[in-house]
């Protein structure tokens, strides 16, 4: 083997060794950044699995290159503002089977464009801010939550790009219209955003009618009371004896004439 072949062989071995060393560093770095109680692996991107980890909140030290994030079957109660803002490669987010009851307005800021699947099923969500899912392109699963069907929920579902399947899975636990409680949201054939306005109009109309009735009643009472007082005064005047002229005054008048 000449010197050139030997040099090439050693160079190739060094390249392979260097690549292995770089991969080991990357794997060690990812493992060292893995949140406590979670498992991290590289399968088509960084997979962070925190299922059944007894978490009470979403970890704040998630690796920025996380692609798949599983936080299901924990005790998470809320999704704070911008909690995922640094996860620009996040595609799958599973938050099912928690006790989430509150979703902040900007909870999904930073991942709305990249997220492909969002699972919020089997939680305790009754309502969310109307902009919570704005610009969210992910296929959302929001079934098995005690939704309160009102104008806000109607606006939320309209703001979601892919909301047809989501809307189909929403069952109204309670509703602005009592007859829609227990029914699928889409079968509530009513514009829930117009109900408060109509209710306000009816209330205002009833109030105005009440005031008008009171004013008319007062005017009628006042007129009748004045008429009664005038009648009594007239009767009193009629009951007074008429004044007669004194005799001396009559004689004086005759004399003058």
C-alpha positions as CSV (number, residue, x, y, z in Angstrom):
1,X,0.0,0.0,0.0
2,X,1.5,3.3,-1.1
3,X,1.4,6.5,0.9
4,X,-1.5,7.9,-1.0
5,X,-3.7,4.9,-0.3
6,X,-2.7,4.9,3.3
7,X,-3.5,8.6,3.7
8,X,-6.9,8.2,2.0
9,X,-7.7,5.2,4.3
10,X,-6.7,7.2,7.4
11,X,-8.6,10.3,6.2
12,X,-11.8,8.2,5.6
13,X,-11.5,6.6,9.1
14,X,-11.0,10.1,10.6
15,X,-14.1,11.4,8.8
16,X,-16.2,8.5,10.0
17,X,-14.9,8.9,13.5
18,X,-15.6,12.7,13.4
19,X,-19.2,12.1,12.2
20,X,-19.8,9.6,14.9
21,X,-18.4,12.0,17.5
22,X,-20.7,14.8,16.2
23,X,-23.7,12.6,16.3
24,X,-22.9,11.5,19.9
25,X,-22.6,15.2,20.9
26,X,-26.0,16.0,19.3
27,X,-27.7,13.0,21.0
28,X,-26.1,13.8,24.3
29,X,-27.1,17.5,24.0
30,X,-30.7,16.5,23.2
31,X,-30.8,14.1,26.0
32,X,-29.4,16.6,28.5
33,X,-32.1,19.1,27.4
34,X,-34.9,16.6,27.8
35,X,-37.4,17.8,30.6
36,X,-37.5,15.9,33.8
37,X,-39.8,12.9,33.7
38,X,-39.9,12.9,29.8
39,X,-38.3,10.7,27.2
40,X,-36.6,12.2,24.1
41,X,-35.8,10.4,20.9
42,X,-35.1,11.2,17.3
43,X,-37.7,9.7,15.0
44,X,-38.4,12.0,12.1
45,X,-37.5,14.9,14.3
46,X,-37.2,15.3,18.1
47,X,-39.9,13.3,19.8
48,X,-40.5,14.5,23.4
49,X,-42.8,12.1,25.3
50,X,-44.1,13.3,28.7
51,X,-47.2,11.1,28.9
52,X,-48.2,9.9,32.3
53,X,-45.5,11.9,34.0
54,X,-47.7,13.4,36.7
55,X,-47.1,16.9,35.3
56,X,-49.2,19.7,36.7
57,X,-48.0,22.3,34.2
58,X,-46.4,22.4,30.8
59,X,-42.6,22.2,31.1
60,X,-40.8,25.4,30.3
61,X,-37.5,23.8,29.4
62,X,-38.7,22.0,26.2
63,X,-36.0,21.6,23.5
64,X,-36.4,24.2,20.8
65,X,-36.1,21.6,18.1
66,X,-39.0,19.5,19.4
67,X,-41.2,18.2,16.6
68,X,-43.6,15.9,18.4
69,X,-44.7,16.7,21.9
70,X,-46.8,14.3,24.0
71,X,-48.2,15.8,27.2
72,X,-51.3,13.6,27.5
73,X,-52.6,11.8,30.6
74,X,-51.2,14.3,33.1
75,X,-52.8,16.8,35.5
76,X,-52.1,20.0,33.5
77,X,-54.8,22.7,34.3
78,X,-54.0,25.5,31.8
79,X,-52.2,26.5,28.7
80,X,-50.4,29.8,29.4
81,X,-49.6,32.6,26.9
82,X,-46.7,31.9,24.5
83,X,-45.7,28.7,26.3
84,X,-44.7,27.1,22.9
85,X,-43.4,30.3,21.2
86,X,-39.8,28.9,20.8
87,X,-40.9,25.5,19.3
88,X,-40.8,26.6,15.7
89,X,-40.5,23.0,14.4
90,X,-43.5,21.7,16.4
91,X,-45.9,19.6,14.3
92,X,-47.8,17.4,16.8
93,X,-49.1,18.5,20.2
94,X,-51.0,16.1,22.3
95,X,-52.6,17.6,25.5
96,X,-55.5,15.1,25.8
97,X,-56.7,13.5,29.0
98,X,-55.6,16.3,31.3
99,X,-57.7,18.6,33.5
100,X,-57.2,21.8,31.3
101,X,-59.9,24.3,32.0
102,X,-58.2,27.5,30.8
103,X,-56.6,28.3,27.5
104,X,-55.0,31.8,27.2
105,X,-55.6,34.0,24.2
106,X,-52.0,33.7,22.9
107,X,-51.4,30.1,24.0
108,X,-50.4,28.9,20.6
109,X,-48.5,31.9,19.4
110,X,-45.4,30.8,17.5
111,X,-46.7,27.4,16.5
112,X,-50.0,28.3,14.8
113,X,-48.4,28.1,11.3
114,X,-46.3,24.9,11.8
115,X,-48.6,22.8,14.0
116,X,-50.4,20.0,12.0
117,X,-52.2,18.2,14.8
118,X,-53.5,19.5,18.1
119,X,-55.3,17.2,20.6
120,X,-57.2,18.9,23.4
121,X,-59.8,16.1,23.8
122,X,-60.9,14.8,27.2
123,X,-60.3,17.9,29.2
124,X,-62.5,20.4,31.2
125,X,-62.6,23.2,28.7
126,X,-65.9,25.1,28.8
127,X,-64.9,28.2,26.9
128,X,-61.9,29.9,25.4
129,X,-61.0,33.4,24.2
130,X,-62.3,34.1,20.7
131,X,-58.8,34.5,19.4
132,X,-57.2,31.5,21.1
133,X,-57.2,29.4,17.9
134,X,-56.8,32.2,15.4
135,X,-54.6,31.3,12.4
136,X,-54.3,27.8,13.7
137,X,-53.9,25.5,10.7
138,X,-53.7,22.2,12.7
139,X,-56.4,19.6,12.7
140,X,-57.8,20.1,16.1
141,X,-59.4,17.5,18.3
142,X,-61.5,19.2,21.0
143,X,-64.2,16.5,21.7
144,X,-65.2,15.4,25.2
145,X,-65.0,18.8,26.8
146,X,-67.9,20.4,28.8
147,X,-68.4,23.2,26.2
148,X,-70.6,26.1,26.8
149,X,-72.2,27.0,23.4
150,X,-72.4,30.7,23.0
151,X,-71.3,33.5,20.7
152,X,-67.6,33.1,21.7
153,X,-67.5,29.4,20.8
154,X,-69.2,30.2,17.5
155,X,-66.5,32.8,16.8
156,X,-63.7,30.4,17.8
157,X,-64.8,27.7,15.4
158,X,-65.2,30.2,12.6
159,X,-61.6,31.4,13.2
160,X,-60.1,28.0,12.8
161,X,-59.1,27.2,9.2
162,X,-59.9,23.4,9.6
163,X,-62.8,23.5,11.9
164,X,-65.4,21.3,10.3
165,X,-64.5,18.1,12.1
166,X,-63.8,20.1,15.3
167,X,-67.3,21.6,15.2
168,X,-68.9,18.2,14.5
169,X,-67.3,16.8,17.7
170,X,-68.4,19.7,20.0
171,X,-71.3,18.7,22.2
172,X,-73.0,21.6,24.1
173,X,-72.8,20.7,27.8
174,X,-74.6,24.0,28.4
175,X,-75.9,26.7,26.0
176,X,-77.2,30.2,25.8
177,X,-80.3,28.5,24.5
178,X,-81.5,25.8,27.0
179,X,-83.0,23.6,24.3
180,X,-79.6,23.2,22.7
181,X,-77.9,21.7,25.8
182,X,-76.7,18.2,25.2
183,X,-76.9,18.5,21.4
184,X,-74.0,18.8,18.9
185,X,-73.0,22.4,18.2
186,X,-73.7,22.3,14.5
187,X,-77.3,21.1,15.2
188,X,-77.9,24.3,17.2
189,X,-79.5,26.0,14.2
190,X,-79.2,29.6,15.6
191,X,-76.9,32.6,15.4
192,X,-75.8,32.7,19.0
193,X,-74.1,36.0,18.5
194,X,-77.4,37.8,17.9
195,X,-79.1,36.5,21.0
196,X,-77.6,39.0,23.5
197,X,-78.6,41.9,21.2
198,X,-82.2,40.6,20.9
199,X,-82.4,40.1,24.6
200,X,-81.1,43.6,25.2
201,X,-83.6,45.0,22.7
202,X,-86.5,43.2,24.5
203,X,-85.3,44.4,27.9
204,X,-85.1,48.0,26.7
205,X,-88.5,47.8,25.1
206,X,-90.1,46.4,28.3
207,X,-88.3,49.1,30.3
208,X,-89.4,51.9,28.0
209,X,-93.0,50.6,28.0
210,X,-92.9,50.5,31.8
211,X,-91.7,54.1,32.1
212,X,-94.3,55.2,29.5
213,X,-97.1,53.5,31.4
214,X,-95.9,55.2,34.7
215,X,-95.9,58.6,33.0
216,X,-99.3,58.2,31.5
217,X,-100.7,57.0,34.8
218,X,-99.3,59.9,36.6
219,X,-100.7,62.4,34.1
220,X,-104.1,60.8,34.3
221,X,-104.0,60.8,38.1
222,X,-102.8,64.5,38.2
223,X,-105.6,65.6,35.8
224,X,-108.3,63.7,37.7
225,X,-107.0,65.0,41.0
226,X,-107.1,68.6,39.7
227,X,-110.6,68.1,38.4
228,X,-111.8,66.8,41.7
229,X,-110.2,69.7,43.6
230,X,-111.8,72.2,41.1
231,X,-115.2,70.6,41.6
232,X,-114.9,70.7,45.3
233,X,-113.8,74.4,45.2
234,X,-116.8,75.3,43.0
235,X,-119.2,73.5,45.3
236,X,-117.7,75.4,48.2
237,X,-118.2,78.7,46.5
238,X,-121.8,77.9,45.6
239,X,-122.5,77.0,49.2
240,X,-121.5,80.4,50.5
241,X,-124.4,82.8,51.3
242,X,-124.8,85.8,48.9
243,X,-124.0,89.2,50.4
244,X,-127.0,91.6,51.0
245,X,-126.8,95.4,51.0
246,X,-127.2,97.2,54.4
247,X,-130.4,99.4,54.9
248,X,-128.5,102.6,55.6
249,X,-126.6,102.2,52.4
250,X,-129.8,101.7,50.4
251,X,-131.4,104.9,51.9
252,X,-128.3,106.9,51.1
253,X,-128.4,105.7,47.5
254,X,-132.1,106.7,47.3
255,X,-131.5,110.2,48.7
256,X,-128.7,110.8,46.2
257,X,-130.9,109.8,43.3
